[in-house]
Amino acid sequence: MLSVGFYLPFNNIKPQKPICQMASSPPAAAAPTSFSFKNLTQTFTVDVQRAENRPLNVPLIAPFTIATSRLDQVENVAIRIELSNGCVGWGEAPVLPHVTAEDQQTAMVKASEACEVLKESPAMALGSVFGVVAGLLPGHQFASVRAAVEMALIDAVAKSVSMPLWRLFGGVSNTITTDITVKFLLQ
């Protein structure tokens, strides 16, 4: 195996071992001609070694207020997926019951179920894994948990092919605007 290092930035200190490896010569049938997201969903074989979820409770520096609520902390769910090649991906399920229809406890239960299914599933194409996850977490009821699982899978796969997510999705920049909230003051 060819060791490909993906190092976590932390004051320019690099771990002794790479945290991710990929085969030096992938099977010809599995080698995509392009590393576009669409191609990877059809050609990249996902073999989940470990999958876990944990609560992600973080106090906010300043309250976040929208029309229906005020948050002083987030109570989200983090998903960690490790592929058999050692690549690790992370996803986060934002939990805001007024918006996502999930509370943290329910999201944790559904995330645990999804993680167990992924660990027990045989290796399959990334797109097929998305189908399994969508079947387990259908519709809008658990959309944030499904998105978190998909994020973690995509993150691990992108690391497997040494491609930043912004490039994988066809971006030309390494920055994006993801959300803008406009505050309305009632007088």
N, C-alpha and C positions, 0 to 999 in steps of 0.2 A: 504494500500500500504506500502511496505517496502521501506524506503528511503535509496538509495545508493548514497553516496556522491562522486562526481568527482570534486575535488578542483583544482583550477588554481594555479600553483606555482608562488608565488610572495613574495619573502623574507620570506618564511615559514609562511605567514599569510593565514589563512583559512577563507572563508566567513562563516557567521553564518548559512546559509542554503545550503544544497547540491544543485547543479545546475542540477541534473538529478535524476530521480526516475524510478524504475521498479517495476512491480507487484511482490508481494511476492510469488505468485504461478501462473505462466503463464498457459494458457490452455494446456492440455496434447497434443493436436494435434499440437500446435505451438512450443512445447519444442523440440529442436534438441538434438540428442544423442551426438553430438559433435559440438563444436563451430567453425568448419572450415568455411572458407569463402564460399565454395560451399554449405554447409548445410544451412548457414544463408540466402543465396540467395533464397533458396527453402522454408525455414520454418519461417523466421523472417518477421512479418507483420509490414510494414512501414505505419505510419499515420502521415503525415506532418501537423504540426500545423502552422508553419510560415516558409517562405522562402523569402530571399531577396538577392540582390546583391548590391555591391557598388564599386566605383572605388578604386583601390589600387595603388596610385602614390607614389613611394618611390625613393628618390635620392640615387644613389650609392656612396659609399665612394670613390671608384676608378672606372674609366670607364671600361666597359666590351666590349672587342673588339673581333669580329669574322670576318671571311673572308668578309662577305657582309655588316657589319654594326658595329657601335660603339654606345653603350648605356651609357648615363650619369645618367639615371633614368629608372625605370621600370614603365610602365603604364598598369598594369594588372587589373583583375577583381576578387574581393573576393565574395564568395558565402557563406551564412550562412543559415543552415537549422536546424529548431527546430522540434523535434518529439513531439507527444502528451504526451509522458512520461517525457518531459522536457529536454531530451538529445539534445545537440547542436553539430552540426558538421560543419566544415569549409573546403572549397575547394578554390583553386586559379587557375584562368585561366591565364597562361602566354601569353601575347600578344606581338608578334613580327611579324608584317605583312609579312616580307620576308620569314618567316618560317611557321607561323601558318595560313596564309591567312586571318587573322582577324585583324582589328584595334580595339582599345578600344571601340569606339562608337558602332560599330557593335556587338562586344562581349557583351556590356552592354545591348543592345536591345534583343539579343537572350537569355542572362541570365535572363532578366526580364520575357520574355515569358515562359521560363522553370520554373521559380519560381512560376508564376501564375498557370501553369498547375499542378504543384505539390500540391499547396495549395487547388486547386479545386478537385483533384483526391480523390477517396475513398481509404480507407486503403487496401493495397494489399501486396503481397510478395515482398521482396526486388528485386528479379530477374525480376518480372513484372514491377516494377518501372523503372529498367534499360531499359526495352523494351520500355516503354513510352518515356523516355528521348531520347533513340536512334531514335525513330520514329520522334520526334520533331527536333532533331539535327543530321540528318543522315550523313554518310560519313565523309570525311576529312575536309569539309568546316568549320565546327564549332567544330572540335575535342577538342580544348582546353576548350571550354565552357562545352561541354559534360563531359570531364574528371573532370572539377571543380565541377560540380553538382554531379557526381558519387563519388568524393572524400568526399564531404560534407555529402552525404548519408552514405557512409561507415564509416566515422568518428563518426557520431551520432549513428549508429548501434553498432559499436565496444564499444562505451561508454555505450550503453544500456546493453551489456552483460559483462561489466567490463573486457574487453580484449584489451591489447595494439595492435595497428595495426600490428606491426612486428610479434607478435605471431599469430594473426588472419590469416596472410598470410603464416604461416608455418615456419617463421624464427627462427633461434636459437640464434640470436644476436639482440641487440637493436640498432645497428648501421649498415648503409649500405653506399656504394658509389653510388651516383645517377648520376653523370655526370663528365666527365673529358674532358676538352677542351685543345687541344694542340695548342699553338701559333706558327705560322710559320712566320719567318722573311724573307722577300725578300731583297736580296742585289743587 
